[in-house]
Amino acid sequence: MRCKPIVTGVVLSSIVFATALAQAQVSIDVSKITCDQYVHDKIPTPDFASFSAVGSLQARATLSRWLIAAWLSGYSHSKRDNLTIALESFEENVNKLTDYCYDEKNFKVPIMEAIERIVGK
């Protein structure tokens, strides 16, 4: 009955992986993200963004901001039926957004509103 330990191992590993995947689910309501949350890394991120292989805490924070910025860029482009993304302007716009959001007077501004102010509609 050598098959029984293999089946048991497969079932147990499936439960472990299913549990890990279930815990990795993170939903973010982008419309509620403020500049303060964006620049001070207060946005919940999926496990891969906090995975130690990504590097230092600063590198993980940068990755988190860039993931949010990439999503926002795609959202903004789709609203304008624009299917082209210029990487140079993307990086420039991310830097403008970060500079805008680092200003303490803008901490409470929702990030989507900040983008409209910086990049335009």
All heavy atoms as an XYZ file, in Angstrom:
944
protein
N       0.819     -1.198      0.000
C       0.000      0.000      0.000
C       0.860      1.257      0.000
O       0.685      2.150      0.798
C      -0.909      0.005      1.232
C      -1.956     -1.040      1.208
S      -3.037     -0.522     -0.104
C      -4.232     -1.765     -0.092
N       1.773      1.350     -0.901
C       2.675      2.479     -1.028
C       1.947      3.714     -1.543
O       2.384      4.837     -1.342
C       3.808      2.079     -1.961
C       4.897      3.084     -2.050
C       6.119      2.410     -2.647
N       7.092      3.354     -3.060
C       7.951      3.947     -2.260
N       7.935      3.676     -0.982
N       8.823      4.802     -2.721
N       0.849      3.548     -2.181
C       0.084      4.655     -2.771
C      -0.523      5.570     -1.711
O      -0.639      6.762     -1.921
C      -1.009      4.077     -3.666
S      -1.921      5.315     -4.556
N      -0.857      5.030     -0.565
C      -1.528      5.801      0.476
C      -0.679      6.985      0.976
O      -1.187      8.091      1.082
C      -1.915      4.876      1.623
C      -2.926      5.472      2.552
C      -3.404      4.435      3.538
C      -4.570      4.974      4.321
N      -5.131      3.991      5.216
N       0.631      6.806      1.272
C       1.426      7.961      1.705
C       1.557      9.031      0.624
O       1.587     10.223      0.925
C       2.787      7.362      2.047
C       2.562      5.915      2.280
C       1.378      5.553      1.425
N       1.616      8.626     -0.634
C       1.726      9.601     -1.725
C       0.455     10.427     -1.822
O       0.496     11.656     -1.922
C       2.026      8.885     -3.063
C       3.427      8.266     -3.002
C       1.905      9.855     -4.238
C       3.764      7.399     -4.175
N      -0.682      9.742     -1.763
C      -1.969     10.453     -1.827
C      -2.105     11.378     -0.633
O      -2.521     12.529     -0.766
C      -3.142      9.440     -1.893
C      -4.468     10.150     -1.747
C      -3.083      8.652     -3.183
N      -1.731     10.911      0.541
C      -1.803     11.743      1.741
C      -0.909     12.973      1.590
O      -1.309     14.087      1.925
C      -1.370     10.926      2.982
O      -2.204      9.782      3.091
C      -1.479     11.753      4.241
N       0.299     12.782      1.060
C       1.210     13.907      0.834
C       0.655     14.915     -0.146
O       0.747     16.124      0.067
N       0.043     14.431     -1.224
C      -0.552     15.326     -2.218
C      -1.699     16.118     -1.604
O      -1.813     17.337     -1.799
C      -1.015     14.534     -3.463
C      -1.866     15.396     -4.368
C       0.168     13.973     -4.211
N      -2.543     15.454     -0.838
C      -3.681     16.129     -0.209
C      -3.196     17.180      0.780
O      -3.670     18.325      0.779
C      -4.616     15.103      0.484
C      -5.648     15.813      1.347
C      -5.300     14.232     -0.547
N      -2.234     16.814      1.634
C      -1.719     17.777      2.620
C      -1.041     18.970      1.954
O      -1.233     20.114      2.361
C      -0.757     17.082      3.576
C      -1.397     16.125      4.578
C      -0.325     15.426      5.406
C      -2.368     16.853      5.480
N      -0.249     18.708      0.919
C       0.415     19.829      0.246
C      -0.602     20.710     -0.459
O      -0.443     21.927     -0.514
C       1.480     19.332     -0.727
O       0.898     18.586     -1.767
N      -1.662     20.131     -0.977
C      -2.720     20.930     -1.607
C      -3.386     21.843     -0.597
O      -3.675     23.002     -0.888
C      -3.778     20.021     -2.243
O      -3.214     19.266     -3.275
N      -3.616     21.329      0.592
C      -4.236     22.143      1.646
C      -3.310     23.289      2.036
O      -3.741     24.432      2.178
C      -4.581     21.262      2.867
C      -5.730     20.311      2.514
C      -4.960     22.126      4.066
C      -5.986     19.242      3.551
N      -2.020     23.001      2.184
C      -1.051     24.039      2.557
C      -0.990     25.121      1.485
O      -1.051     26.309      1.786
C       0.352     23.421      2.797
C       1.404     24.508      2.913
C       0.328     22.550      4.030
N      -0.883     24.719      0.206
C      -0.805     25.708     -0.871
C      -2.104     26.481     -1.014
O      -2.093     27.679     -1.260
C      -0.419     25.053     -2.196
C       1.019     24.662     -2.264
C       1.387     23.348     -2.497
C       2.018     25.592     -2.065
C       2.726     22.983     -2.552
C       3.364     25.238     -2.111
C       3.711     23.929     -2.353
N      -3.242     25.818     -0.846
C      -4.530     26.508     -0.936
C      -4.646     27.546      0.168
O      -5.125     28.657     -0.051
C      -5.676     25.505     -0.864
N      -4.192     27.188      1.365
C      -4.224     28.137      2.481
C      -3.307     29.321      2.212
O      -3.670     30.469      2.442
C      -3.802     27.431      3.786
O      -4.663     26.316      3.998
C      -3.886     28.361      4.965
N      -2.113     29.062      1.708
C      -1.168     30.139      1.404
C      -1.721     31.060      0.330
O      -1.605     32.282      0.429
C       0.169     29.554      0.958
N      -2.347     30.503     -0.696
C      -2.915     31.327     -1.755
C      -4.092     32.134     -1.239
O      -4.271     33.286     -1.613
C      -3.339     30.457     -2.934
C      -2.196     29.844     -3.742
C      -2.750     28.897     -4.799
C      -1.347     30.909     -4.373
N      -4.897     31.544     -0.385
C      -6.042     32.263      0.162
C      -5.581     33.441      1.006
O      -6.178     34.508      0.990
C      -6.912     31.325      0.994
N      -4.486     33.283      1.733
C      -3.977     34.367      2.561
C      -3.322     35.454      1.715
O      -3.195     36.577      2.144
C      -2.968     33.823      3.563
C      -3.610     32.951      4.612
C      -2.584     32.288      5.511
O      -1.397     32.310      5.230
N      -3.052     31.678      6.581
N      -2.907     35.135      0.492
C      -2.218     36.087     -0.360
C      -3.186     37.039     -1.060
O      -2.765     37.995     -1.668
C      -1.385     35.349     -1.403
N      -4.468     36.781     -0.989
C      -5.447     37.628     -1.658
C      -5.536     38.979     -0.949
O      -5.816     39.043      0.238
C      -6.825     36.960     -1.644
C      -6.899     35.701     -2.462
C      -6.795     35.976     -3.952
O      -7.231     37.008     -4.434
N      -6.209     35.050     -4.671
N      -5.283     40.033     -1.680
C      -5.387     41.382     -1.147
C      -6.168     42.210     -2.155
O      -5.824     42.246     -3.327
C      -3.983     42.016     -0.935
C      -4.109     43.458     -0.479
C      -3.173     41.216      0.064
N      -7.232     42.830     -1.711
C      -8.012     43.719     -2.575
C      -7.756     45.153     -2.131
O      -7.773     45.452     -0.940
C      -9.502     43.411     -2.473
O      -9.761     42.130     -2.969
N      -7.527     46.008     -3.096
C      -7.233     47.414     -2.799
C      -8.235     48.281     -3.544
O      -8.374     48.167     -4.760
C      -5.799     47.773     -3.243
C      -4.784     46.896     -2.517
C      -5.509     49.241     -2.999
C      -3.375     47.022     -3.052
N      -8.939     49.132     -2.814
C      -9.832     50.103     -3.448
C      -8.985     51.331     -3.768
O      -8.711     52.157     -2.899
C     -10.983     50.455     -2.513
C     -12.009     51.377     -3.155
O     -11.721     51.931     -4.253
O     -13.091     51.554     -2.577
N      -8.545     51.413     -5.006
C      -7.608     52.462     -5.414
C      -8.210     53.854     -5.226
O      -7.490     54.803     -4.947
C      -7.160     52.227     -6.873
C      -6.212     53.309     -7.336
C      -6.498     50.865     -7.006
N      -9.517     53.967     -5.322
C     -10.145     55.287     -5.177
C      -9.994     55.842     -3.764
O     -10.178     57.037     -3.545
C     -11.626     55.218     -5.557
O     -12.348     54.448     -4.616
N      -9.652     54.994     -2.811
C      -9.517     55.439     -1.418
C      -8.070     55.657     -0.989
O      -7.808     56.083      0.127
C     -10.187     54.432     -0.487
C     -11.691     54.382     -0.689
C     -12.339     53.433      0.265
C     -13.847     53.435      0.004
N     -14.530     52.488      0.868
N      -7.120     55.371     -1.866
C      -5.709     55.568     -1.517
C      -5.395     57.061     -1.507
O      -5.691     57.769     -2.459
C      -4.782     54.855     -2.524
C      -4.998     53.344     -2.476
C      -3.320     55.189     -2.239
C      -4.239     52.591     -3.546
N      -4.796     57.525     -0.427
C      -4.403     58.935     -0.328
C      -2.917     59.074     -0.673
O      -2.172     58.098     -0.697
C      -4.619     59.467      1.094
O      -3.775     58.745      1.991
C      -6.077     59.358      1.522
N      -2.516     60.306     -0.902
C      -1.100     60.575     -1.162
C      -0.230     60.096      0.001
O       0.843     59.520     -0.216
C      -0.883     62.066     -1.395
S      -1.215     62.592     -3.084
N      -0.693     60.323      1.222
C       0.052     59.883      2.398
C       0.287     58.374      2.354
O       1.401     57.907      2.574
C      -0.706     60.269      3.664
C       0.002     59.826      4.927
O       1.232     59.999      5.027
O      -0.687     59.310      5.836
N      -0.751     57.619      2.061
C      -0.610     56.163      1.982
C       0.349     55.770      0.861
O       1.143     54.838      1.011
C      -1.970     55.509      1.759
C      -2.900     55.613      2.948
C      -4.288     55.132      2.607
O      -4.852     55.498      1.584
N      -4.829     54.293      3.472
N       0.265     56.459     -0.255
C       1.095     56.144     -1.415
C       2.581     56.350     -1.133
O       3.395     55.477     -1.393
C       0.644     56.987     -2.608
C       1.446     56.776     -3.860
C       1.324     55.602     -4.598
C       2.323     57.744     -4.316
C       2.064     55.405     -5.757
C       3.062     57.562     -5.475
C       2.930     56.390     -6.191
O       3.663     56.200     -7.334
N       2.937     57.505     -0.587
C       4.365     57.805     -0.404
C       4.959     57.222      0.874
O       6.171     57.086      0.982
C       4.669     59.327     -0.478
C       4.398     59.861     -1.855
C       3.930     60.095      0.587
N       4.109     56.877      1.825
C       4.627     56.319      3.083
C       4.350     54.828      3.208
O       4.361     54.282      4.317
C       4.056     57.095      4.275
C       4.554     58.492      4.330
N       3.737     59.589      4.128
C       5.800     58.993      4.519
C       4.465     60.686      4.202
N       5.718     60.358      4.436
N       4.112     54.188      2.091
C       3.998     52.728      2.013
C       2.982     52.148      2.994
O       3.252     51.177      3.689
C       5.369     52.079      2.226
C       6.418     52.696      1.329
O       6.144     52.823      0.126
O       7.478     53.073      1.834
N       1.806     52.756      3.024
C       0.734     52.286      3.906
C      -0.344     51.542      3.129
O      -1.456     51.400      3.590
C       0.114     53.477      4.632
C       1.082     54.218      5.537
C       0.424     55.430      6.159
C       1.389     56.216      7.017
N       0.774     57.431      7.567
N       0.005     51.071      1.948
C      -0.945     50.345      1.102
C      -0.675     48.853      1.282
O       0.461     48.412      1.130
C      -0.774     50.722     -0.378
C      -0.935     52.227     -0.560
C      -1.776     49.967     -1.248
C      -0.479     52.727     -1.919
N      -1.719     48.068      1.611
C      -1.481     46.625      1.724
C      -1.053     46.060      0.373
O      -1.610     46.416     -0.657
C      -2.835     46.058      2.149
C      -3.826     47.133      1.962
C      -3.093     48.433      1.806
N      -0.020     45.230      0.384
C       0.483     44.667     -0.857
C       0.394     43.151     -0.820
O       0.417     42.550      0.246
C       1.954     45.068     -1.094
O       2.712     44.647      0.032
C       2.096     46.556     -1.285
N       0.322     42.532     -1.986
C       0.329     41.075     -2.009
C       1.669     40.534     -1.508
O       2.661     41.262     -1.457
C       0.129     40.730     -3.488
C       0.209     41.994     -4.236
C       0.183     43.137     -3.282
N       1.672     39.272     -1.149
C       2.868     38.669     -0.556
C       4.113     38.804     -1.419
O       5.198     38.952     -0.919
C       2.630     37.192     -0.247
C       1.741     37.010      0.970
O       1.580     37.977      1.731
O       1.209     35.910      1.143
N       3.964     38.767     -2.768
C       5.171     38.832     -3.592
C       5.875     40.169     -3.453
O       7.069     40.258     -3.602
C       4.875     38.533     -5.069
C       4.148     39.618     -5.792
C       4.848     40.655     -6.379
C       2.778     39.609     -5.890
C       4.188     41.662     -7.051
C       2.108     40.614     -6.558
C       2.809     41.635     -7.134
N       5.135     41.223     -3.135
C       5.764     42.536     -2.993
C       6.505     42.650     -1.665
O       7.389     43.471     -1.522
C       4.734     43.643     -3.111
N       6.143     41.824     -0.693
C       6.859     41.860      0.581
C       7.794     40.669      0.710
O       8.419     40.477      1.730
C       5.862     41.881      1.738
O       5.043     40.746      1.696
N       7.904     39.874     -0.327
C       8.785     38.707     -0.335
C      10.231     39.162     -0.232
O      10.655     40.097     -0.904
C       8.548     37.914     -1.622
C       9.323     36.638     -1.722
C       9.159     35.638     -0.782
C      10.201     36.435     -2.760
C       9.867     34.462     -0.874
C      10.918     35.261     -2.864
C      10.749     34.272     -1.916
N      10.998     38.527      0.610
C      12.362     38.978      0.891
C      13.269     38.982     -0.342
O      14.240     39.724     -0.389
C      12.986     38.128      1.990
O      13.047     36.781      1.587
N      12.951     38.186     -1.365
C      13.791     38.153     -2.568
C      13.737     39.466     -3.336
O      14.606     39.744     -4.150
C      13.369     36.998     -3.475
N      12.721     40.274     -3.081
C      12.597     41.560     -3.765
C      13.729     42.481     -3.338
O      14.161     43.326     -4.087
C      11.218     42.206     -3.486
C      11.142     43.609     -4.036
C      10.116     41.343     -4.067
N      14.253     42.303     -2.141
C      15.383     43.107     -1.685
C      15.074     43.845     -0.407
O      14.300     43.388      0.426
N      15.652     45.009     -0.289
C      15.509     45.811      0.920
C      14.084     46.322      1.071
O      13.283     46.273      0.146
C      16.465     47.001      0.857
O      16.038     47.888     -0.167
N      13.792     46.837      2.248
C      12.472     47.431      2.485
C      12.224     48.589      1.532
O      11.120     48.782      1.046
C      12.359     47.912      3.940
C      12.257     46.825      5.001
C      12.287     47.441      6.394
C      11.005     46.000      4.811
N      13.264     49.356      1.258
C      13.130     50.477      0.330
C      12.801     49.984     -1.076
O      11.958     50.559     -1.758
C      14.405     51.310      0.320
C      14.291     52.542     -0.550
C      15.556     53.385     -0.506
O      16.548     53.023      0.117
N      15.521     54.517     -1.182
N      13.434     48.902     -1.499
C      13.158     48.338     -2.826
C      11.724     47.818     -2.895
O      11.035     48.006     -3.893
C      14.140     47.212     -3.138
N      11.256     47.186     -1.813
C       9.875     46.682     -1.786
C       8.876     47.830     -1.793
O       7.850     47.766     -2.447
C       9.670     45.795     -0.565
C      10.326     44.443     -0.749
C      10.107     43.584      0.445
N      11.379     43.552      1.158
C      11.570     43.071      2.349
N      10.577     42.559      3.005
N      12.761     43.073      2.897
N       9.194     48.916     -1.095
C       8.314     50.087     -1.074
C       8.231     50.700     -2.467
O       7.157     51.072     -2.934
C       8.819     51.104     -0.064
N       9.382     50.790     -3.130
C       9.411     51.330     -4.495
C       8.606     50.451     -5.434
O       7.823     50.947     -6.247
C      10.860     51.461     -4.991
O      11.565     52.333     -4.107
C      10.928     52.001     -6.399
N       8.760     49.140     -5.313
C       7.996     48.206     -6.143
C       6.502     48.373     -5.913
O       5.717     48.427     -6.864
C       8.413     46.762     -5.857
C       7.605     45.679     -6.581
C       7.720     45.830     -8.093
C       8.048     44.302     -6.139
N       6.112     48.502     -4.670
C       4.701     48.691     -4.336
C       4.147     49.948     -4.993
O       3.079     49.937     -5.601
C       4.533     48.772     -2.818
O       3.204     49.041     -2.479
N       4.896     51.056     -4.895
C       4.445     52.311     -5.514
C       4.365     52.179     -7.027
O       3.440     52.669     -7.656
C       5.385     53.457     -5.126
C       5.118     54.016     -3.755
C       5.793     55.357     -3.531
N       7.239     55.280     -3.602
C       8.014     54.993     -2.563
N       7.504     54.745     -1.392
N       9.320     54.953     -2.708
N       5.346     51.499     -7.637
C       5.349     51.351     -9.088
C       4.209     50.449     -9.556
O       3.647     50.679    -10.625
C       6.699     50.839     -9.565
C       7.682     51.969     -9.692
C       8.355     52.579     -8.682
C       8.044     52.649    -10.886
N       9.137     53.594     -9.183
C       8.971     53.657    -10.536
C       7.691     52.498    -12.219
C       9.536     54.506    -11.472
C       8.278     53.348    -13.143
C       9.178     54.344    -12.768
N       3.863     49.436     -8.756
C       2.726     48.579     -9.125
C       1.428     49.377     -9.133
O       0.621     49.265    -10.053
C       2.614     47.395     -8.153
C       3.676     46.322     -8.274
C       3.559     45.329     -7.118
C       3.557     45.600     -9.603
N       1.242     50.187     -8.102
C       0.045     51.034     -8.032
C       0.071     52.043     -9.174
O      -0.933     52.263     -9.849
C      -0.042     51.759     -6.664
C      -0.196     50.746     -5.531
C      -1.175     52.769     -6.663
C      -1.459     49.945     -5.536
N       1.211     52.658     -9.425
C       1.326     53.642    -10.509
C       1.049     53.000    -11.866
O       0.394     53.608    -12.717
C       2.714     54.276    -10.501
N       1.518     51.785    -12.073
C       1.273     51.095    -13.344
C      -0.215     50.834    -13.531
O      -0.760     51.022    -14.617
C       2.063     49.795    -13.401
N      -0.881     50.405    -12.465
C      -2.330     50.174    -12.556
C      -3.043     51.487    -12.869
O      -3.912     51.545    -13.738
C      -2.864     49.577    -11.249
C      -4.311     49.230    -11.360
C      -4.831     48.026    -11.736
C      -5.428     50.104    -11.133
N      -6.204     48.106    -11.752
C      -6.596     49.371    -11.381
C      -5.565     51.427    -10.740
C      -7.879     49.902    -11.260
C      -6.830     51.971    -10.614
C      -7.970     51.210    -10.871
N      -2.676     52.546    -12.153
C      -3.308     53.850    -12.374
C      -3.061     54.347    -13.791
O      -3.955     54.929    -14.415
C      -2.787     54.867    -11.352
C      -3.264     54.648     -9.920
C      -2.399     55.443     -8.952
C      -4.727     55.013     -9.773
N      -1.878     54.126    -14.306
C      -1.564     54.528    -15.669
C      -2.457     53.790    -16.666
O      -3.008     54.388    -17.583
C      -0.092     54.260    -15.975
O       0.195     54.548    -17.320
N      -2.589     52.494    -16.475
C      -3.457     51.706    -17.352
C      -4.897     52.166    -17.274
O      -5.581     52.290    -18.292
N      -5.354     52.450    -16.079
C      -6.724     52.934    -15.879
C      -6.919     54.267    -16.594
O      -7.888     54.473    -17.324
C      -7.007     53.080    -14.378
C      -8.360     53.659    -14.064
C      -9.489     52.858    -14.098
C      -8.507     55.002    -13.739
C     -10.740     53.381    -13.803
C      -9.746     55.533    -13.447
C     -10.859     54.724    -13.483
O     -12.098     55.254    -13.209
N      -5.987     55.168    -16.384
C      -6.062     56.495    -17.000
C      -6.030     56.403    -18.524
O      -6.806     57.076    -19.216
C      -4.907     57.346    -16.480
O      -4.873     58.587    -17.107
N      -5.132     55.577    -19.056
C      -5.036     55.422    -20.506
C      -6.309     54.814    -21.088
O      -6.753     55.211    -22.169
C      -3.826     54.557    -20.876
C      -2.540     55.308    -20.902
N      -1.863     55.675    -19.758
C      -1.806     55.779    -21.931
C      -0.777     56.323    -20.087
N      -0.706     56.404    -21.400
N      -6.894     53.861    -20.393
C      -8.101     53.223    -20.925
C      -9.282     54.187    -20.946
O     -10.119     54.116    -21.843
C      -8.452     51.969    -20.120
O      -8.940     52.304    -18.842
N      -9.339     55.101    -19.977
C     -10.410     56.104    -19.968
C     -10.332     57.006    -21.197
O     -11.342     57.520    -21.661
C     -10.333     56.959    -18.701
C     -10.886     56.272    -17.474
C     -10.780     57.148    -16.246
C     -11.688     58.339    -16.351
N     -11.744     59.134    -15.114
N      -9.111     57.186    -21.725
C      -8.914     58.049    -22.890
C      -8.777     57.254    -24.188
O      -8.398     57.807    -25.212
C      -7.665     58.918    -22.679
C      -7.867     59.955    -21.581
C      -6.637     60.794    -21.377
N      -5.828     60.120    -20.356
C      -4.518     59.982    -20.404
N      -3.829     60.489    -21.373
N      -3.867     59.338    -19.456
N      -9.057     55.947    -24.127
C      -8.912     55.064    -25.289
C      -7.517     55.159    -25.896
O      -7.349     55.095    -27.110
C      -9.975     55.356    -26.359
C     -11.358     54.953    -25.900
O     -11.473     53.955    -25.156
O     -12.319     55.628    -26.286
N      -6.530     55.315    -25.056
C      -5.144     55.403    -25.498
C      -4.466     54.070    -25.207
O      -4.349     53.664    -24.055
C      -4.428     56.533    -24.746
C      -2.993     56.700    -25.180
O      -2.480     55.951    -25.993
N      -2.338     57.697    -24.616
N      -4.029     53.382    -26.229
C      -3.424     52.069    -26.065
C      -1.902     52.113    -26.100
O      -1.244     51.081    -26.156
C      -3.943     51.112    -27.145
C      -5.465     50.919    -27.160
C      -5.877     50.006    -28.294
C      -5.936     50.360    -25.830
N      -1.328     53.306    -26.054
C       0.117     53.458    -26.115
C       0.622     54.034    -24.799
O       0.085     55.012    -24.291
C       0.515     54.411    -27.257
O      -0.042     53.921    -28.471
C       2.021     54.510    -27.388
N       1.684     53.420    -24.277
C       2.315     53.940    -23.069
C       3.766     54.264    -23.399
O       4.525     53.385    -23.807
C       2.270     52.929    -21.914
C       0.824     52.628    -21.524
C       3.044     53.441    -20.709
C       0.687     51.564    -20.470
N       4.123     55.508    -23.259
C       5.517     55.924    -23.448
C       6.221     55.764    -22.108
O       5.849     56.405    -21.128
C       5.573     57.364    -23.932
N       7.196     54.897    -22.062
C       7.852     54.593    -20.793
C       8.542     55.807    -20.184
O       8.576     55.968    -18.969
C       8.849     53.446    -20.977
C       8.211     52.108    -21.336
C       9.283     51.043    -21.522
C       7.213     51.672    -20.282
N       9.075     56.687    -21.034
C       9.730     57.883    -20.514
C       8.723     58.775    -19.788
O       8.993     59.276    -18.701
C      10.413     58.680    -21.632
C      11.528     57.945    -22.337
C      11.008     56.990    -23.425
O       9.879     57.177    -23.923
O      11.729     56.043    -23.751
N       7.562     58.978    -20.402
C       6.566     59.832    -19.755
C       5.958     59.141    -18.539
O       5.583     59.795    -17.576
C       5.479     60.259    -20.741
O       4.744     59.154    -21.199
N       5.886     57.796    -18.567
C       5.388     57.068    -17.401
C       6.287     57.337    -16.205
O       5.818     57.704    -15.127
C       5.313     55.560    -17.687
C       4.997     54.730    -16.471
C       3.703     54.682    -15.974
C       5.989     54.026    -15.815
C       3.399     53.929    -14.850
C       5.697     53.271    -14.692
C       4.404     53.218    -14.208
N       7.591     57.182    -16.393
C       8.526     57.411    -15.288
C       8.473     58.873    -14.824
O       8.490     59.157    -13.637
C       9.944     57.039    -15.707
C      10.941     57.149    -14.571
C      12.315     56.616    -14.939
O      12.525     56.144    -16.066
O      13.191     56.682    -14.053
N       8.378     59.777    -15.775
C       8.286     61.209    -15.434
C       7.023     61.486    -14.618
O       7.061     62.209    -13.620
C       8.275     62.029    -16.731
C       8.249     63.526    -16.532
C       8.220     64.261    -17.867
O       9.005     63.878    -18.760
O       7.420     65.202    -17.995
N       5.903     60.887    -15.025
C       4.646     61.094    -14.315
C       4.663     60.465    -12.916
O       4.114     61.029    -11.972
C       3.467     60.554    -15.126
C       3.177     61.405    -16.333
O       3.488     62.595    -16.367
N       2.590     60.800    -17.354
N       5.308     59.312    -12.784
C       5.442     58.692    -11.457
C       6.253     59.607    -10.548
O       5.897     59.813     -9.385
C       6.086     57.288    -11.553
C       6.459     56.771    -10.167
C       5.162     56.309    -12.242
N       7.314     60.180    -11.072
C       8.134     61.097    -10.270
C       7.352     62.352     -9.890
O       7.447     62.832     -8.762
C       9.415     61.461    -11.013
C      10.361     60.283    -11.119
O      10.325     59.367    -10.299
N      11.200     60.282    -12.147
N       6.559     62.883    -10.819
C       5.725     64.060    -10.523
C       4.707     63.723     -9.432
O       4.488     64.515     -8.512
C       4.979     64.521    -11.773
C       5.813     65.247    -12.784
C       4.923     65.661    -13.954
C       5.683     66.222    -15.107
N       4.785     66.543    -16.243
N       4.081     62.558     -9.555
C       3.088     62.133     -8.565
C       3.734     61.972     -7.195
O       3.201     62.446     -6.193
C       2.428     60.817     -9.001
C       1.439     60.212     -8.018
C       0.234     61.136     -7.832
C       0.984     58.837     -8.499
N       4.894     61.353     -7.150
C       5.592     61.150     -5.887
C       5.968     62.490     -5.260
O       5.746     62.703     -4.066
C       6.848     60.280     -6.101
O       6.440     59.024     -6.673
C       7.571     60.016     -4.799
N       6.492     63.406     -6.057
C       6.842     64.743     -5.547
C       5.602     65.459     -5.015
O       5.642     66.062     -3.941
C       7.503     65.584     -6.632
C       8.888     65.080     -7.003
O       9.462     64.270     -6.242
O       9.389     65.479     -8.080
N       4.513     65.392     -5.765
C       3.264     66.039     -5.359
C       2.773     65.449     -4.037
O       2.375     66.172     -3.128
C       2.208     65.858     -6.455
C       0.861     66.458     -6.121
C       0.578     67.792     -6.405
C      -0.134     65.693     -5.533
C      -0.654     68.343     -6.099
C      -1.371     66.228     -5.233
C      -1.630     67.552     -5.512
O      -2.852     68.089     -5.209
N       2.801     64.146     -3.942
C       2.270     63.475     -2.753
C       3.168     63.622     -1.529
O       2.699     63.529     -0.403
C       2.013     61.999     -3.053
S       0.539     61.734     -4.068
N       4.460     63.843     -1.728
C       5.356     64.060     -0.588
C       5.125     65.407      0.086
O       5.532     65.608      1.229
C       6.831     63.952     -1.001
C       7.415     62.585     -0.758
C       7.928     61.849     -1.809
C       7.455     62.021      0.519
C       8.466     60.586     -1.598
C       7.989     60.761      0.742
C       8.489     60.051     -0.325
O       9.018     58.805     -0.118
N       4.471     66.329     -0.597
C       4.156     67.627     -0.004
C       3.073     67.401      1.054
O       1.978     66.928      0.753
C       3.674     68.594     -1.082
C       3.518     70.010     -0.575
O       3.474     70.221      0.664
O       3.441     70.918     -1.417
N       3.375     67.742      2.285
C       2.479     67.456      3.416
C       1.070     68.004      3.226
O       0.095     67.405      3.667
C       3.098     68.005      4.707
C       2.403     67.534      5.955
C       3.129     67.957      7.223
O       4.335     68.243      7.168
O       2.463     67.999      8.267
N       0.936     69.107      2.543
C      -0.397     69.686      2.338
C      -1.273     68.812      1.430
O      -2.482     68.979      1.394
C      -0.296     71.106      1.778
C       0.175     71.181      0.348
C       0.245     72.602     -0.140
C       0.727     72.600     -1.589
N       1.117     73.890     -2.058
N      -0.651     67.876      0.720
C      -1.404     66.999     -0.186
C      -1.631     65.593      0.374
O      -2.159     64.733     -0.330
C      -0.669     66.885     -1.529
C      -0.556     68.212     -2.217
O      -1.468     69.030     -2.179
N       0.580     68.466     -2.841
N      -1.254     65.351      1.624
C      -1.357     64.013      2.192
C      -2.775     63.434      2.120
O      -2.951     62.244      1.924
C      -0.893     63.990      3.649
C       0.600     63.923      3.819
C       1.152     63.928      5.088
C       1.471     63.859      2.747
C       2.520     63.859      5.281
C       2.839     63.798      2.909
C       3.361     63.800      4.191
N      -3.784     64.277      2.277
C      -5.170     63.773      2.299
C      -5.818     63.701      0.921
O      -6.938     63.231      0.779
C      -6.016     64.631      3.235
C      -5.578     64.480      4.671
C      -6.492     65.175      5.629
C      -5.890     65.037      7.012
N      -6.814     64.939      8.063
N      -5.111     64.145     -0.098
C      -5.655     64.125     -1.456
C      -5.679     62.675     -1.960
O      -4.680     61.978     -1.885
C      -4.791     64.990     -2.405
C      -5.267     64.882     -3.843
C      -4.777     66.431     -1.944
N      -6.852     62.221     -2.450
C      -6.895     60.874     -3.048
C      -5.955     60.814     -4.244
O      -5.850     61.769     -5.021
C      -8.352     60.716     -3.486
C      -9.110     61.728     -2.697
C      -8.155     62.864     -2.447
N      -5.276     59.708     -4.382
C      -4.248     59.590     -5.411
C      -4.815     59.757     -6.818
O      -4.162     60.304     -7.696
C      -3.465     58.275     -5.248
C      -2.175     58.361     -6.031
C      -4.267     57.086     -5.649
C      -1.144     57.399     -5.598
N      -6.048     59.316     -7.042
C      -6.644     59.470     -8.373
C      -6.881     60.944     -8.687
O      -6.720     61.377     -9.822
C      -7.921     58.647     -8.477
C      -7.624     57.150     -8.413
S      -9.059     56.119     -8.564
C      -9.195     56.049    -10.343
N      -7.227     61.717     -7.671
C      -7.385     63.166     -7.856
C      -6.022     63.815     -8.096
O      -5.889     64.722     -8.929
C      -8.050     63.771     -6.617
C      -8.331     65.254     -6.733
C      -9.010     65.805     -5.485
O      -9.835     65.099     -4.874
O      -8.701     66.956     -5.132
N      -5.012     63.345     -7.388
C      -3.660     63.879     -7.574
C      -3.187     63.664     -9.003
O      -2.590     64.551     -9.612
C      -2.700     63.211     -6.588
N      -3.478     62.511     -9.554
C      -3.079     62.219    -10.939
C      -3.768     63.167    -11.907
O      -3.140     63.685    -12.825
C      -3.383     60.752    -11.287
C      -2.441     59.846    -10.520
C      -3.270     60.504    -12.780
C      -2.809     58.400    -10.578
N      -5.051     63.417    -11.689
C      -5.779     64.343    -12.565
C      -5.179     65.748    -12.485
O      -5.081     66.449    -13.480
C      -7.255     64.367    -12.212
C      -7.974     63.092    -12.612
C      -9.441     63.080    -12.203
O      -9.923     64.101    -11.660
O     -10.084     62.052    -12.422
N      -4.761     66.149    -11.288
C      -4.159     67.468    -11.125
C      -2.797     67.551    -11.827
O      -2.447     68.588    -12.372
C      -3.977     67.798     -9.639
C      -5.261     68.041     -8.917
C      -4.991     68.354     -7.462
N      -6.237     68.497     -6.701
C      -6.285     68.754     -5.420
N      -5.171     68.929     -4.714
N      -7.451     68.862     -4.801
N      -2.048     66.470    -11.789
C      -0.689     66.478    -12.325
C      -0.660     66.226    -13.830
O      -0.041     66.968    -14.582
C       0.173     65.411    -11.622
C       0.358     65.803    -10.171
C       1.508     65.235    -12.294
C       0.900     64.690     -9.329
N      -1.332     65.181    -14.253
C      -1.262     64.751    -15.639
C      -2.389     65.334    -16.473
O      -2.255     65.511    -17.673
C      -1.274     63.198    -15.738
C      -1.172     62.716    -17.154
C      -0.151     62.612    -14.896
N      -3.483     65.642    -15.837
C      -4.659     66.124    -16.550
C      -5.597     64.989    -16.848
O      -5.296     63.820    -16.648
N      -6.769     65.338    -17.312
C      -7.805     64.308    -17.556
C      -7.610     63.638    -18.846
O      -7.382     63.831    -19.844
C      -9.178     64.916    -17.446
C      -9.471     65.329    -16.017
C     -10.863     65.826    -15.864
C     -11.139     66.211    -14.433
N     -12.463     66.609    -14.155
